[in-house]
Each structure stands twice: as C-alpha cells, then as structure tokens.
C-alpha cells in the first residue's frame, strides 16, 4: 500500500507546485510574432478574413462560419479540431492594413489578436500581437512554460505561409 501512496502523494505535490506557480503568474500577457510574405497586403487580407477557406489552411480548424454571411465584419465562429466552438468578434476592420479580433467569453483563456499588415519591398509583413488572458492557474503555467505564449501565432503564420507555398520564417 505504501508503494501506491508514495507516487500519488508525489503527483499531488507536483500538481500543487504547478498550481501555485501558475497562480503567481499574471493573468494577462502580451506577445508578438511576425512573418514576411511575397504576397500583397490585399492577398494576405483576403486569406485572414475569408472564413470559407480557413479550414483549408489552418490544420487545427474543422470549420469557420461567419456570424452574418452578408457582413464579414460581424465576426465568425470557429470549430476547432477537438470540437470546441469559439466565437470571434471583430473589434477593428481596416482592409489590407489592420484587423483586431477578440475571442468570445466563457473559455479558459481570452484576449485579442491584432493583425498589422505592412507593405515591404518584396511583399507584406504580417505582425500579430496577442493581448492574452489565461484564467486557470494550471493553464497559465502550461501556456507560459510548456507551450509558450507565441505558439498559436507562430503556427498560424507558418500555416498561412504554407497556404501560399512559402517557407515562413517567424520572428518575435
């Protein structure tokens, strides 16, 4: 019986340490990632706002549906590969320049993504800035120390580049 209790106590202690560290971390964070593309700002804008095509280039997305098909500025709902539906609200819509989105409420995390598109000599630089919030202390620990706050942005930028047939270098 003692040999069963020792691993259980150790596991509980490990979970408690993760919880305490997570509880000490700030709920809010800011992270940024950028990537250059040979595509024009208009082409990048079309890709990041055409919900009908999101699932074709975003590997962890099953589908996306606009709130109002007649007005894409009203936002959309994403269905992620594990089945969770996530409403995305549009806060700012400046075609080929800037898009600001916010995750819907009721999740373990939230916040905004700001997409800034800047023309370059060879195409476009897309910079994503996340003003994120992670409410659960264990998720906060994992987000900070295991996955990293930039992982989703990095994956998004690489998938976008791949959809254009480009090898994408993501920078902070």
N, C-alpha and C positions, 0 to 999 in steps of 0.2 A: 504494500500500500504506500509505503514511504517513497518508493521509486516512481510512483504515479503522481504523488503530490509535489515532488521537487520540480519537475518540468512545468506543472500547472502554475505553481507559485512564481517560477521564473518568467513564464509567459505573461502572467498578470502584472508582474513588476515591470516588464518591458513595455507592456501596453500603457501602464500608468506613467512611465517616463515619457513616452511619446505624447500622451495626452497633456502632461504638464508643460513640456517644451512647446507643443502646439498652442496651448492656452497663453503662453508668454509671447508668442509671435503676434505682430499686428494683424488685424483682420484685413486691412487694406494694403494693397501693393500697387506699384506702377512698374511696368516692364515694356520694353520696345524691341522690335525686330524689324529689319529692312531687307529688301532684296531688289535687285535691278533686273529689268526685263528688256528684251529688244522690242517688245510690243509698245504701241502708242498708249497714252493715257485713256483714250476712248476704248481701246480693246481691253485694257485692264478693268476699266469701269464696267464694261458690259459683262465681263466674267464674274466680277464680285457682286453684281446686282441681278443677274439673270437666274432667278431661283429654279427655273425649269431645268437648268443644266448643272446645278450644284452637285448632285449625286454622281454625275459622270466623272467629276474630277476630284471630289473630296472623299477619300476612301472610307472614313468612319461615318458617313452620312447615308442613310437609306433614301431620304427624300426631303424636299423642301416645298412648301406651298405658300403662295402669297396670301396675306390676310384679305386683300382685295385685288383680284387679277387686273382690274382696270387702273389701279394706282399702286405701283410698286413701292412708293414712299410710305405706305402704311405698315410695312414690315412683312414678316413671314414667320412660319412655324417650321422648324427643322425637326425631323425624326432621325435620331441617331441610331447607329447600328444595333445597339442593345435595346432599342425600342422607346427610349425616353423622348418625349416631345418637348421641344424648347421654343417658346415664343421669342422672337427677335423684334424689338421695337426700333424704329428709325428715329434718331434724335436730330440728325443733320444730314441733308442730301444736297450736295453741290456737285453735279455731274462732272466726271473726269478730274475732280480735284479733291473732294473730301466726302467721306461717309462716316457717320458716327452711329453705332448700334448699341443697344443695351439688351442684355439677357432678361427674360421675364422673371417674375418673382417666384418664390416657393422652391428654390433649388438650394443645394448645399453651398453654392457659390454664385456670384453675380458680378455685375460691373459692366463696363463699356469697352468697346473696341473702336478706336479712331483710325480710319484708313486715310492716309495722306498720300496723294499721287503727285509726283513732281516730274516734269519732263527732264530728260537728260540728253546728252549729245547722241546717245545710241538708242534711246527708248524712254523708259519710265522707271523711276524708283518708287516702290510702294513701301511705305513705313506704316506699321501697325503699332499703336500704343494701347496697351491694356491698363485700364484703371480697374483692377480686380478686387474682389472681396471674397474671402473664404471664411465661412461662418463656423463650421465644425472644426474644433481644435485638431482632431486627428487628420482630417483632410488638409488642414493648414500645414501641418508638419510634412505630410506627403507632398503637397504642392511645392513647398519650399525646398525640401531636402532630397526628395526622391525623384519626382517628375521634373520640377523646375517651373518657375512661373512663365518661362518663354516657350515651353514645349509645344503648346497648341498653336501659337503664332508661327513658330518655325515649321511645323508640319503643314500648316495652311499655305505658307509661302512656297514651300517646296512642291506641294501638290499643284498649286496654281502654275508654277513654272513648268512642271512636268506636263500639264494640260496644253501648254504652248510648245512642247517639245524642247524645252530649255533645261539645262543643268543649272540649278539655282544655288547661289552662294548667299546664305543668310548671315547678316551681321547684326550686332546689338545696337 
